[in-house]
Amino acid sequence: MNIKTIQFEKSNDMHTAQYMIQQALGFVYQAALRAAAELKIADHLEKEAKTVEQLATETKTEAKILKRILRVLASRKIFKCLDDSRFTLTPEASFLLSDHPYSLRQAILWLTDKTFWLPSAEFAQSAHGKHMFEEIFGTTYFEYWEKNDQPDGFDEGQASLSKIENEFIIQHYDFPKNAIIADIAGGLGNLLLTVLQRNPTLNGILFDQEHVLAKNILHELNDDSRWTIQAGSFFEACPEADIYLLKYITHDWEDSKLIKIFKTIRRAMKPTSKLLILDCIIPLDNEPHFGKELDLICMSAFHDGGEHTEAEFKELFLRAGLKINQVISTNSHISIIETVPA
C-alpha cells in the first residue's frame, strides 16, 4: 500500500484508523471484566436493577470509579445502563453470577490473572525465544500454581470453564455401554463426573498427580463403586481403559513431550481402546477463533506449548503409533478427535 494514497477525509480510512486504536485499547475491556468478577457485581444485581451508588455501598467502592468501569462493560453487553446511574443484568452478565449453574466468574478471574497478563505483555520477547513466564515468575507455570493456588485460581478457574464445555462434549459423543473411562490428567474430575452422571453403565478412573486428586469432586456421583482415583505421571504409565480422555493437555507441552504422553497412553491401550483428544483445532482461515487466542495464552504460560491444526495433530499421532478415526465438531470451540491404535 502507498500510504500517500490514504485520505482521511474518506470515511473508510477514518474507520480503519479508529478500528486500530480500538484494538490497542482491548486490554481495558478485560481489566473491567475482571473488576466486575472480583467485586461480584452480577450477584448484587441478581434480583433487581440498582443505582451505581447502591452498588458502591454494597461493594465498598467509589461510585464514580465503579460507574466508569460498568459503563465500559455495558458497551459490550456485559450489564446494561438503564439511565444515567442504574444498571441491570444482561444475558451475558448472568454468567458472572456465582450461583449460575454454568458460572464463568472463576474462569474469567483465571483467564485474566497476572500469570497470563504479565507474560502476554512481552510477546515480542517471546518471539525472540525468551520464556517470559519463567523470566517474570522465576518458576514454571505448573510449579507456580502448585505453590500458589487459591480460591478463584487455577483449579477453580479450569473447573468453571470446563463445566459448560463438558456439556458440548457429552452432547456430541456416544460413549459405549459398560466401558471404563480414564480421564488422564483430569484435574478435579469435572469431565469424568459429567460423563458418569449421563452414562450410568460406565465406570471411571481419574488419573492425575496426588495433590490434585486430593481435591477431586467425584463423590458428587453418590456412587463410589463406579470410580477410582490413581496417582501417577502420564510420562511414565497410564491405567488400562476402554476410552481415554485427554482434555486441554495437548496445548501444554512441546511436541517431543506430547509424543511421549501419547506413547505412554498407547502402551496402555487395548486393541479396541480409543483416545479422545478434547481441544481446539486451529482452522486454516483468517477468521477469529477461540483456539487462535488460546494458542497465545498457552505461549505466554508454556512458551513451546500451543494449539494445533488438524494436520499437525495427524503428524503427532503418527509418531506415537496412533491415527485419527474421526473428528467431531461440538458446535463450540472444542473438537473431539477420536484416535485409535495405528
KOLKE-129957 format. One record per residue (C-alpha): residue number from 1; x, y, z. Coordinates in Angstrom, 1 decimal. Example, Ala and Ser with C-alpha at 12.3 -4.5 7.8 and 13.67 -1.06 7.14 Angstrom:
<atoms>
1|12.3|-4.5|7.8
2|13.7|-1.1|7.1
</atoms>
This chain:
<atoms>
1|0.0|0.0|0.0
2|1.2|3.5|-0.8
3|0.5|5.5|2.4
4|0.3|8.6|0.3
5|-3.0|7.4|-1.1
6|-4.6|7.4|2.3
7|-7.1|10.3|2.6
8|-8.6|10.8|6.0
9|-11.5|12.8|4.6
10|-12.7|9.4|3.3
11|-14.9|7.7|5.9
12|-13.4|4.2|5.2
13|-9.9|5.4|6.1
14|-11.1|7.1|9.3
15|-13.0|3.9|10.3
16|-9.9|1.8|9.7
17|-7.7|4.0|11.8
18|-10.3|4.1|14.6
19|-10.5|0.3|14.4
20|-6.8|0.0|15.0
21|-7.0|2.4|18.0
22|-9.8|0.3|19.5
23|-7.7|-2.9|19.1
24|-4.9|-1.2|21.1
25|-7.3|-0.5|23.9
26|-8.7|-4.0|24.1
27|-6.9|-4.7|27.4
28|-9.1|-2.1|29.1
29|-12.2|-4.3|28.5
30|-10.5|-7.4|30.0
31|-9.5|-5.3|33.0
32|-13.0|-4.0|33.5
33|-14.4|-7.5|33.2
34|-12.0|-8.8|35.8
35|-13.0|-6.0|38.2
36|-16.7|-6.9|37.8
37|-15.9|-10.5|38.5
38|-13.8|-9.7|41.6
39|-16.4|-7.3|43.0
40|-19.3|-9.8|42.3
41|-21.3|-7.1|40.6
42|-23.6|-9.6|39.0
43|-24.5|-11.1|42.4
44|-25.6|-7.7|43.6
45|-27.8|-7.2|40.5
46|-29.3|-10.7|40.6
47|-32.7|-9.7|42.0
48|-33.1|-6.1|40.7
49|-31.5|-3.2|38.9
50|-29.6|-0.9|41.2
51|-28.0|2.6|41.1
52|-24.3|2.8|41.0
53|-24.5|4.4|44.4
54|-26.2|1.3|45.8
55|-23.6|-0.9|44.2
56|-20.8|1.2|45.5
57|-22.2|0.9|49.0
58|-22.6|-2.9|48.8
59|-19.2|-3.4|47.3
60|-17.4|-0.8|49.4
61|-16.1|1.0|46.4
62|-16.2|4.6|45.0
63|-19.4|5.2|43.0
64|-17.7|7.5|40.5
65|-15.0|4.9|39.7
66|-17.4|2.0|39.6
67|-19.7|3.8|37.2
68|-16.8|4.3|34.7
69|-16.0|0.5|34.9
70|-19.6|-0.5|34.4
71|-20.1|1.9|31.5
72|-17.3|0.2|29.5
73|-18.8|-3.2|30.2
74|-22.3|-2.0|29.2
75|-20.9|-1.0|25.8
76|-20.1|-4.7|25.3
77|-23.5|-6.1|26.5
78|-22.0|-7.0|29.9
79|-24.6|-5.3|32.1
80|-27.0|-2.6|30.8
81|-27.2|1.0|31.8
82|-30.9|1.8|32.1
83|-30.4|5.5|32.7
84|-27.6|7.7|33.9
85|-26.9|5.7|37.0
86|-28.9|2.4|37.2
87|-27.5|-0.8|36.0
88|-29.1|-4.3|35.4
89|-28.0|-7.8|34.3
90|-27.9|-8.9|30.7
91|-28.0|-12.5|29.5
92|-24.2|-12.2|29.0
93|-23.6|-10.8|32.5
94|-25.7|-13.6|34.1
95|-22.8|-15.9|33.5
96|-20.9|-13.9|36.1
97|-23.4|-14.9|38.8
98|-21.7|-17.0|41.4
99|-24.7|-19.4|41.7
100|-25.3|-19.7|37.9
101|-25.2|-23.5|37.1
102|-22.6|-22.7|34.4
103|-21.0|-19.7|36.1
104|-17.9|-18.4|34.3
105|-16.9|-16.0|37.1
106|-14.0|-18.1|38.3
107|-12.9|-18.9|34.7
108|-12.8|-15.1|33.9
109|-10.7|-14.5|37.0
110|-8.3|-17.2|36.0
111|-8.0|-16.1|32.3
112|-7.4|-12.5|33.4
113|-4.9|-13.4|36.1
114|-1.5|-11.8|36.2
115|0.0|-15.2|35.3
116|-1.3|-14.8|31.8
117|-1.5|-11.0|31.7
118|2.2|-10.2|32.5
119|3.8|-12.7|30.1
120|1.4|-11.7|27.4
121|2.6|-8.1|27.5
122|6.0|-9.4|26.4
123|5.1|-11.4|23.3
124|7.9|-9.6|21.4
125|10.4|-11.1|23.8
126|8.7|-14.5|23.4
127|9.3|-14.1|19.7
128|13.0|-13.7|20.4
129|12.9|-17.1|22.2
130|12.6|-15.9|25.8
131|10.5|-18.0|28.2
132|8.7|-15.0|29.7
133|6.7|-16.8|32.4
134|9.8|-18.1|33.9
135|11.6|-14.8|33.5
136|8.8|-13.0|35.3
137|7.8|-15.5|38.0
138|11.1|-17.4|38.4
139|9.4|-20.8|38.0
140|7.3|-22.8|35.6
141|3.6|-22.3|35.2
142|2.5|-25.5|36.9
143|5.1|-25.2|39.7
144|3.8|-21.6|40.3
145|0.2|-22.8|40.7
146|1.1|-25.8|42.8
147|2.6|-23.4|45.3
148|0.2|-20.5|45.0
149|-3.2|-22.0|44.1
150|-6.0|-20.2|45.9
151|-9.7|-19.6|45.6
152|-10.5|-18.4|42.1
153|-7.1|-19.7|41.0
154|-6.0|-22.4|38.5
155|-8.1|-25.3|39.7
156|-11.3|-23.4|40.2
157|-10.8|-21.4|37.0
158|-10.4|-24.5|34.9
159|-13.3|-26.2|36.6
160|-15.5|-23.2|35.9
161|-14.6|-23.2|32.2
162|-14.9|-26.9|31.9
163|-18.4|-27.2|33.2
164|-20.0|-25.5|30.2
165|-17.5|-27.1|27.7
166|-18.3|-30.5|29.1
167|-21.9|-30.2|28.1
168|-20.9|-29.7|24.4
169|-18.7|-32.8|24.6
170|-21.3|-35.0|26.3
171|-24.0|-34.0|23.7
172|-21.8|-34.9|20.7
173|-20.1|-38.2|21.7
174|-21.8|-41.6|22.2
175|-19.9|-43.5|24.9
176|-20.1|-47.3|24.6
177|-22.0|-49.1|27.3
178|-20.2|-50.8|30.2
179|-16.9|-49.2|29.3
180|-14.1|-48.0|31.6
181|-13.3|-44.3|31.0
182|-9.9|-43.0|32.1
183|-9.6|-39.2|32.4
184|-5.9|-38.6|32.0
185|-4.7|-35.5|33.9
186|-8.4|-35.0|34.7
187|-7.9|-32.4|37.4
188|-10.7|-32.3|39.9
189|-12.8|-34.7|37.8
190|-15.4|-32.4|36.4
191|-15.4|-34.0|32.9
192|-15.3|-37.6|34.3
193|-18.1|-36.8|36.7
194|-20.3|-35.4|33.9
195|-19.6|-38.5|31.7
196|-20.5|-40.9|34.6
197|-23.6|-38.9|35.5
198|-25.0|-39.1|32.0
199|-24.0|-42.7|31.3
200|-25.0|-44.9|34.2
201|-23.4|-48.1|32.8
202|-19.9|-46.6|32.7
203|-17.1|-46.7|35.3
204|-14.2|-44.3|35.6
205|-10.6|-43.7|36.6
206|-9.4|-40.3|37.4
207|-5.6|-40.1|36.8
208|-3.6|-37.1|37.9
209|-1.0|-36.1|40.4
210|-1.6|-36.9|44.1
211|-2.0|-33.3|45.3
212|-4.6|-32.7|42.6
213|-6.6|-35.9|43.3
214|-6.9|-34.9|47.0
215|-9.4|-32.2|45.9
216|-11.5|-34.4|43.5
217|-15.2|-34.0|43.3
218|-16.2|-37.5|42.2
219|-18.1|-38.1|45.5
220|-20.8|-36.0|43.9
221|-21.7|-39.0|41.8
222|-23.1|-40.6|45.0
223|-21.9|-44.0|43.9
224|-18.3|-44.6|45.0
225|-18.3|-48.1|43.4
226|-18.2|-46.6|39.9
227|-15.0|-44.6|40.1
228|-11.4|-44.9|41.4
229|-8.5|-42.4|41.5
230|-5.0|-43.2|40.5
231|-1.9|-41.0|41.1
232|0.9|-41.0|38.6
233|2.6|-39.4|35.7
234|1.5|-39.6|32.1
235|5.1|-39.6|31.1
236|5.6|-43.0|32.8
237|2.5|-45.2|32.9
238|-1.3|-44.9|32.5
239|-4.1|-47.3|33.6
240|-5.8|-49.7|31.1
241|-9.2|-48.4|29.9
242|-11.6|-48.6|27.0
243|-11.8|-44.9|26.4
244|-9.2|-42.3|27.4
245|-10.0|-38.6|27.8
246|-7.3|-36.0|27.3
247|-8.8|-32.6|27.6
248|-6.7|-29.4|27.3
249|-3.5|-31.3|27.7
250|-2.0|-31.2|24.2
251|-1.5|-27.5|24.3
252|0.6|-27.6|27.5
253|3.6|-29.3|26.0
254|6.1|-29.0|23.2
255|6.0|-31.7|20.6
256|8.6|-34.2|21.9
257|6.9|-34.3|25.3
258|3.5|-34.5|23.8
259|4.5|-37.5|21.7
260|5.9|-39.1|24.9
261|2.5|-38.6|26.5
262|0.7|-40.2|23.5
263|3.1|-43.1|23.6
264|2.5|-43.7|27.3
265|-1.2|-43.9|26.7
266|-0.7|-46.0|23.5
267|1.2|-48.6|25.6
268|-1.7|-48.9|28.0
269|-4.4|-49.1|25.3
270|-6.1|-52.4|24.3
271|-6.5|-53.0|20.5
272|-10.1|-51.8|20.9
273|-9.4|-48.7|23.1
274|-9.9|-45.2|21.9
275|-8.2|-41.9|22.9
276|-10.3|-38.8|22.7
277|-8.4|-35.5|22.3
278|-10.7|-32.8|23.5
279|-9.2|-29.5|22.5
280|-9.3|-26.7|19.9
281|-8.3|-27.3|16.3
282|-6.9|-24.2|14.7
283|-8.7|-23.6|11.4
284|-6.8|-22.6|8.3
285|-8.5|-19.2|7.7
286|-8.3|-15.6|8.7
287|-11.5|-15.6|10.8
288|-11.5|-15.1|14.6
289|-11.3|-18.4|16.6
290|-11.0|-19.1|20.3
291|-8.2|-21.6|19.5
292|-6.0|-18.9|18.0
293|-6.3|-16.8|21.1
294|-5.9|-19.7|23.4
295|-2.8|-20.6|21.5
296|-1.2|-17.3|22.5
297|-2.4|-17.8|26.1
298|-0.6|-21.1|26.1
299|2.5|-19.5|24.6
300|2.5|-17.0|27.5
301|2.5|-19.8|30.0
302|4.5|-22.6|28.4
303|6.3|-20.9|25.6
304|6.6|-24.0|23.5
305|3.1|-25.2|24.1
306|0.1|-24.3|22.0
307|-2.9|-25.3|19.9
308|-2.6|-27.4|16.7
309|-4.1|-27.7|13.2
310|-5.6|-31.0|12.2
311|-2.5|-31.7|10.0
312|-0.2|-31.1|13.0
313|-2.3|-33.5|15.1
314|-2.1|-36.2|12.4
315|1.7|-35.9|12.3
316|2.0|-36.2|16.1
317|-0.3|-39.2|16.3
318|1.6|-40.9|13.5
319|4.8|-40.6|15.5
320|3.1|-42.1|18.6
321|1.5|-45.1|16.9
322|-2.0|-43.6|16.7
323|-4.3|-42.5|13.9
324|-7.4|-40.3|13.7
325|-10.6|-42.3|13.4
326|-13.0|-39.3|13.3
327|-13.1|-35.6|14.1
328|-16.4|-34.5|15.8
329|-17.5|-30.8|15.9
330|-19.3|-29.9|19.1
331|-20.7|-26.6|17.8
332|-18.3|-24.8|20.2
333|-14.6|-24.0|20.2
334|-13.8|-27.6|21.3
335|-13.5|-30.5|18.9
336|-13.4|-34.2|19.7
337|-10.6|-36.0|17.9
338|-11.1|-39.8|18.3
339|-7.9|-41.7|17.8
340|-7.2|-45.4|17.7
341|-4.1|-47.6|17.6
342|-2.4|-47.4|14.1
</atoms>
